[in-house]
Amino acid sequence: MFGRVLRLGLAIDWLRVLPILAATVLAAALPVGVPLLLGRIIDGALRGAGLMELLPLLGLVAGLAIAAALAEVLANTLGARLGYGLSWQLARRLYGEVLRMPMLSYATINPGVLNSRLTNDMRMVDPLFTVVPLATVHGWVGLAAVGIALALINPWFLAAFALVPLALLAVRFAEGQINATIKDSYEINAAVAAQIESTTSGDAVSLVRQARATGAEEQRFATLADKSVALAARMDNWRAVINVAYRLCFDLITVLFIGIGVLLASAGQISIGNVVSALFFVGLVRQPLGEVVGRRYPLIRAGMGLDRVEAVLQSANTGLPTVAAAARPPAQPAPAPEVLAFEAVGYTYPGRDALAVRTLSDVASASAGMTGFLAGVSLTRLDQPANPGTTDQPARILSDISFAVRRGETLAIAGPSGSGKSTIISLACGSLRPSSGAVRIEGRDAAALAEEDIWRSVSLVSQDVYLRDATLRDNLRYGLEDATDERLTDALHQAGLGQLLRQLPEGLGTMVGQRGKRFSGGERQRIAIARAVLRDRPLLILDEATSHLDAEREEGILDAIAAIAANRAVLVVAHRTSAIERADRVVMIEHGGVVERGTHAELIAAGGRYATMHRAGATG
């Protein structure tokens, strides 16, 4: 296990480790002097020595006890600071890795599992850096010190410890039974958590009641509870076996020590004080032996957590260098006529294995919480080929898509559901990279840029606006920490929220609530528009930005967007014809390919697929 910790590549300050080791060694070795001195005190008292004569020895006993206690406190304090620092260093690394996964990988992961890796599993790993190292050093040093001290009194006392291996056999067997139960226990807990998550949200409760399944769900929970009770009882039974084995072992060692002591004392080989010292050592050896043997459970538990953490760290789909923005922004090229250009772009969704992160990905239990343009990604598209080992591939989503959007121009993408509109947005934002062809942002090939560098040029207003559970101010200036309240207020006015801002008693300090529930859908859309104003990026992408609004509110949002879009390139994806009619040009796609292009009026006059969809009142 120590080798695994070193292979993690954490930055360990070995100069800080040395005083911890020294304090731990002192804390384990100094108490051994106490029984030896007590034996000498007893022998002195039996010879008739007075209190004043024995007082220096008594003072030395007190000094050793105090020094050992202080050394243990120091070792624990320094060890905890260093150990938890290393543990959180690993947690920071893990967090950084999961922030840098392909966007599609998140579609295969239940957020609760991801949260568990960063919290529960890391807490399982904590003892590996804190309790276990100190206890291991303390235990072995303590055992060695006790063994040396007993050998100095008389080597025959060591023979009594022959009983320890016999007790350890029982302990090892019981631990094996406990360890076999631990995994079953974790699986039961995971099943309980999954049932709670799938049945206690508002929508889930509604579904349960519609299916008249309240009693059935209670019975499922009761079955899991019964299994959990049986496992817990089994684990407690084997823990009791371990405690009994330890207690019986040391009781028998005490009897043997008394017998050996009486035999040796009657033969004149040791004194009564030596016998008393030996009996003290029986109690003293319990702690270090328990520390050495008792570390198995924390080590096994930590190993289970570390297995899952390492699986994430070692995945090819975590820690991608193509996600985070470059330390130095890419050099701005000469101004290109098109802000966004698709050049014969094709895209095929990768197979599940290409996106999976071991111990995290499970499409069957993945959350359906992907929103915005990612909500259009069906998990079934991530299925593996029908015949593994063959050249079959998942269906191609886009083929030979070409268009360009200039500054001051609005281009609309129209098409039925499943035609590839959401994929086009993902490619334009850099969240996906084309399988063929090229996507250019301000003249630069997106394939040569990190995803966050692409976002320097792109603002997105989506149908589902994600707001953090923080103040309105914090949500607006997220990523723009130097933005003043004056800038924020001006952006809200441009987005049509000036009157609302004046009505809020706490103004910019108003808490928006979880996912922005403090505000209506239209107000959240306008907050997203205000964000776009603040970011002032050359490409504005509108992803079904008005799909949740009635006609009156939709017109207001479209007017606000038109006001801020004058000097930007705008890409619109919408199913409502009102949003598309305002575009300068329309590209109609079906089955992943362009079937028509032109102005709204030209396509209506042509009487083709776009006109048919327009007459139906929607475009997908």
N, C-alpha and C positions, 0 to 999 in steps of 0.2 A: 504493500500500500504506500509506503514511503517513496518508492520508485515512481508510482503513478503520480504522486503529488509533485515530485520534481519534474516529471515530464509535462506537467501543465504549463511550465515556463513562466511561473509567477515570479515577480521581482521580490526576492527574499533578502532582507537586510540581515546578513549573517552576524554583523557586529551587535545587532540587537538580540540575536539568539544566544550569544555567549553568556551574558549576565542572567538570562532566564535559566539556562542549563546549570550555571553555578548555584543559583538560589535553590533550584529544585534538588540538586545533589545535597546541598546543606540541609534542606528541609527533610530529606529522607535519611541522612546519615546521623545527624545530631541526636535524634531521639534514642538511638541505640546506646548512647553513653549513659542515659538515665538509669536503666536497670543495672548496669555494671556498677555505677556509683551507689545505687541503693543497696546492692549486695555488700559493698564495702562498708556502708554505714551500719547495716545490720550486724556484720561481723564485728565491727568496732564496738557497737553497743553490747554485744554478747561478751566481749572482752572487758567490759566495764568502763569504756570511754564515756566521758561526760559530754553534755550538750555543747559546751564551748569548743571542745576538741573536734566534734563532728560538724560544727557550724560551717566551716569552709566547704565541706563536701555537700552539705545541704544547699548552700548558696550556689555551688557549681551546678547542682541538679536543677535549681530554679533558673539559672542562667542558660543552661542548655535548652530547657523547655521554652523559655521566652525567645531565645535565638532561633530555634526551629520554627516556632509559630510565626515570627517576623519573616523568616526566609520563605515560608510557605505563602504568606500573604503577598510578599514581593513577587514571587514566582507566578502566582495566579494573576496578579494585577498586570505585570509586564506581558505574561503569556496571553492573557485575554486581549490586550490591546493589539499585540502583533497578530494573534490568530484570527480575530475578527477582521482585522485589516486585510489579511490575505483572503479570507472568505469573501469579503465584499469586493476585493480586487477581482476575484473570479466571477462574482455576480455582475460586476460592471462589464467584464469582458463578454459574458454570456448575453447581457442585455444589448451590447453593441452588435453582437453577431446576429441576434434575432431581428434587430432593426434593419439589417442589411440582407434580407432575403428577397427573392423574386416576388413580385406582387401576387402572382398566381399561387405561390406556395402558401400564402395566408388563407387562400380559399380552401385549402385542404386541412386546416388546423382549427380545432375548437379553442377559442380564446381561453377557456378555463384551463385547458391542458398547458397552454403556453404560460399562463399565470402561475400554474403549479410548478413549472420548471424554475421560475425565478423566485419563488417564495418557499413552498414546501420542500422541494428537492434541495434548494440551497441551505435551508435550515437543517435538513438531514446531513448535509455535508459539513456543517459548522464544527461538530466535535472533532472532525479530522484535523482541524487546524488549532483547536483550543484544548478540549479536555483530554483527548486521546494521547497526544505527544507528552504532555506533562505527567499524566497518570502512568504512562509506560516507563518513562525515565524514573519517576519517583518510585514505582513499584519494583523495578529491577535493582535499583540502587539500594532500596530498603531491604530487599531479600538478601542481596549480597552482604550488606552490613550486618544483618541479623545472623547470617550463616557464619561470618568471620567471628563475631562476638561469641556465639555458642561454641565454636571450635576452640576459642581461647579458654573458655570455661572447662569444657571437656568434649572431645569429638563424639562421644557416645550419644550426646543429646541430639546430634544430627540424625542418628538412626531412627528416631521417632518420626521424622518427617517422611519416612518410607510410606506412611499411610496416605500422604497427600496425593500421589499418583492414583491410588485406588479411588479416592474421592473425586479426582478429576475425571476418571472414566465415567462416573455417574453424571458429573456435570456436563461433560462433552455430549453424552447421549441426550440429556435433557435439552441442551442448547440446540442440538440437531433437530429435535422435535419442534422447538420454538421457532427456529429459522424456517422450517418447512411450513409453519403456520403463518408466519409473517406475510409472505407473498399472498396467501389466500386472503388474509385480513385486508391487505391493500386493495385487492380486487373487489372485495365486498364494499369497502369504503368508496371506491370509485363508482361502483354500481349504485350505491345510495346517492352519491353526489349527482350522478347522471339522471336518476329518477327525479330528484328534487328540482334540478335545472329544467327538466323537460315537462314538469307538471305544475309548477307553482307560479309561472309568469301569468299575466292577465290573459294573453291569448291562449296559453296552454290550459289554464283552468277552464276557459270557455269551451275548448275542444273536448276536455274530459267530461264536462257536463252535457255537451251535445251528444256524446257517445254513451251517456249514462254509465260512465266507467269509474265513478268516485269510489265505489266499494271495491272494484277490481284493483285500482291503484293502491288503496289502503292494504289490500291483501298482499300485493307485490311487496310493499314496504315492510309489512309484517314478516313475510318470508325472509327478506334480507336481514331484518332485525334478529330473527331466530338464528340464522346462520352466523351472524356476528356474535351473538351471545355464546353459541357453542364454541366458536373459535377463541373468544376471550377467556372462557372457562378453561379450555384446553391449555392455553398459554399460561394462565395463572397456576394451573395444576403443576406444570413442568417447572415454573419458577419456584413453586413450593418445594419440589424435589431438589432443586439446586440449593435452596436455603438449608434444607434438612441435611443434605450431604455435607455442606460446609460446616454446619454446627456440630454434626456427629463427628466429623473428622477432627475438629479442634478439641472437642470434649475428650476423644480418645487420646489425642496427643498430650493433653493435660495430664491424663491418668498415667501415660507412659513417662512423661517428664517427672512426675512425682515418684514413680517407681524407680526410674534411673537415678534420680537425685538421692532418694533414700539409700539405694544400694551403694552409690559412690560415696556418699557422706559417711555411711557406716563403715566403709572400707578406708576412710580417712583420705580419700583422693580429692574431695572438694569440701568446701565449707557450707554451713547452713545458708550464709549469704549468697553463695553461688547457686544453691538450689532455688532460693527466692528470685534471683536474677533470671534464671532459666524460665521460671514460671511466668515472670513478667514478659519474657520474649514470646511466649505463646500468644498473648494478647496483641503484642506489638507486630507480629508477623501477619496477623489477619488482614490489616489494611493493604500492605504491599502485595500480598498474594491475591487479594480480591481485585486490586488494580490491574495486575498482570493478566489474570484469568477473565475478569469481568469486562475487559475491553472488547471481547469478541462481538457482543451484541451491538455496541455503538459502531464498531468497524463494519459489521455486515450491513447495518442500516445506512451508514455513510457510503459504503460501497455501492449500494443500490441507487442512492441518489446521484453519486458520482458517475455511475454507468449512464444514466439518462442525460446528465449534463455533458459528459464527454461525447455522447452520440450527437448532440446538437452542435458542439464546438467542431467536431470532425466532419460534419456534413459538408458536401460540396455546395449546398444551397444556402449556407449561412456565411455572413461576413463578406459578402460580395464587394469587391473594390469598385464596381460600376454603379454603386448607389449613392454614397455620400459625395457631397460637393468637393471639388478639388481644393486643396489648401490655398492655391492661387487661382483666381478665376481664369478661364480660358481667354486667350487674347481675342479681342473683338475683330472679326474679319471686316473687309470692306463691305459697306452696306449692300445687301442683296435685294433685288426687286421683290422677291417673294419672302414673306415672313415664315410661311409653312409651305413645304412642297413634298408631295408623295410622288415618287418616281418608280413606276411599275412595281408597286409594293405587293408582295404576297405574304400570307401568314398562315402557319399551321400550328395549332395548339400542341404543345409537347405532351408526351405520355406522362402518366402519374409518377413513374420512377424518376423522371427528369426533374420533378418539382418536389418530391417528398423529402422530408427531414425525419430521419429515424427517431422514434419515440414521440414524435409530435404529430405527424401527418396520419390522418385516418379519414378518408373522404366520407365514409359511412356516417361518422359522427361529427363532421365538420360543421361549423356554425354557418347559418344562412345569413349572417349579419353583414356581409359585404354590401356596401351601398354605392350609390352614384354609378359611374360608368362601369365599375367592377361588378355591379349587380347583374349585368348582362352576361357574365361568364358562367355558363352552366358547368357544374362539376362533372356532368357526363362527358363533356368534351375532354376531360383529363383521363378518360379510360385508356387502358392499354390496348394495343392491337388485338383483334379477335383471335388471332393465331400466333401466340408468342413464338419467336424464333423465325418468323417470316418477315417479309418486307412490307407487310400491311402497316399503314400509318393512320392515325386519326384523320378525320376529314379536313381538307384544306378550307379555311374560313374565308380568306381573301385571296384574290388572284388579279394581278396586273392592275392595281388601283393607281391611277395618276390624277392629280389635281394640284392646284397651287392657290394660295390666298395671299393677296397683297395688303399692305398697310392701307387702311381706310376702306377696305372691301369686306363684305360679309358673304360667306359661302355656306350654304345649307346642304347637309347630307340627309337624303330622304331614302326610305326603304322600309319594307315590312319587318316585323320582328324576326330576329335570327339572321338578318341579312349581312351583319358584320359591322353595324354602326358603332357599337360599344368598343369593338376591337380597334376601329379607326381612332377613336378617342384615346384609347390606351397607348397606341403607337405614337400619336401626336404628343402625348405627355411624357413619353420615354419609359412608361411602366412596362411596355413590351417592346421587343426589338424585332424588326421584320425578318421573316425567313428568307425573303428574296427582295431585291430592289433596295431603295434607300428612302429614308425620311430625312428631310433637311429642315433645320431650324435656323432662320436667319442666314442661310447659305452654308451652314455647317452640318456635316453628316452626324446624325444623332447617334450612330453606332460608335463614334469616337468620343462621345461625351458621357459623363456620369449622369445618372438620372436627376440628381439635384441640380446639376449644371443646366440641364434642359429646362428645369422649372424656373431658372432665372428669366426665361423668355416667355413663360406660359402662366396665365391665370385661368382658373377653372371655376365656373358657377354650375353646380350640379343640382339634380332634382332632390337629392338628400344632402342637406347641409350639415356637416358635422361641427358641432360646437362643444368645446370642452366645458366641464363643470367648473367654471371660473367666472370672473367679472366680464362684462361687455368689453371693457378696456383691454383686459388680458387676451380676449379672443381676437380682437381687431389687430393688436400689435404683436401677436405671436409670430416670431420670426422677424419682426421689425421693432426691436426693443427701443430704438432711438426715436420712434415716432412720438410726437408731442400730442397732448390732448387736443390742441387746436387742429392738428392734421386729422385726428380721428373724428372730431366733430364735423369738420368740413367734408370728409368722406361720407359720413352718415347723411349729411344734407344732400350730397350729390346722389345718394342712393334712395332718397325720398323718405328718410327716417328722422328728419329734423323735428317734426311735431311729436313723434313718439319719444324722442330723447328728452324733449322739454317736459313730457308727462311723467317721466321716470323720476321718483323722489331722489334716488341715489345716482341718477345720471349714468355716466360711464362706469361707475362702481357697482351697477346692478348685477347681481348674480343671475346667470342665464339658466341655471339648472342643468340636470343631466341631459346631454344631447340637445340643449337649448330649449327645453320644454317651457321655459318662461315665456317664449314668444310663439306667435302663430307661424304657420308654414310660409305665408307671404313675407312676414317680418324676417324670418330666417333667410329667405332668398335675398332680401335687400341687404342683410348683414354680409352675405357672401359677395354681393355687388360692391359693398363698401370695402371689403378686403381687396377686391380686384382694383379698385381705385387707388388704394394705398400702395399696392405692390407695383402698379404702373408698369406692367409688362406688355411687350408689343403684340402678343397673341392672346386673345380672349376666347376661351372655349365654353360654349353653353351646352350643357348636357341635360336635355329635358328640363330646362330651368323653370318652366311654368306648368309642368304637367300636373301639379297638385292644386292648382289655383282655379278659381272660377274666372269667367270671361272678363269681368270688370277688373279684378286684381291682376289678371294676366296682362291686360293692356297697360296697366301702371308699371309693371315690372319691365315689359318690353320697352316702354318709353324711357325708363331709367337706364336700361342697358344701351339704348340708342344714344343717349346723351353722353355716355362715357366711352362709346366705341368709335367716335369720330376719327381718331388718329391711330386706331389699332386694327389689326387683322382679326376678323371674327369668324370662328367656325361654329356653326349651329347644328346640333342634332336634336330633333324634336319630332313628336308624333302629331302635334297640333298644326294644322295648316296655317293658322294665324302667325305663328313664329317663323314659318318657312317663307311665307309670302313677302316678308320684309327683306329677304335676302337679295343680294345683287345677282347671284347665280345659284343654281341648284344642281347637285349631282345625285342622280337616282341610282341606287345599287340594289341588286337582287342576287341571291346565291353567291355573295362574295365578289361580284364583278359589277362594273359600271355598265348600265343599260341605256341611260339617257343623261344628257347634260344640257344646260341652257338656262335662260331666265325663267321665272315662274310663268310669265305670259307665253313664252315660246313653247314651253312644255305642255301647257294647257291646250294651246292651239294645235300641237302635234297629235293630241288625242291618244298618247301611248300609255305606258304603265303609270307614270306620274299622274296623268289626268284622271285615270281610273281611280287611283287611290284618293285623289283630291275630291272627286265626286263622292266617294265613300265617307269623306269628312275627317280622315286621319291618315297618317303615313307610317304606322307601325307602332 
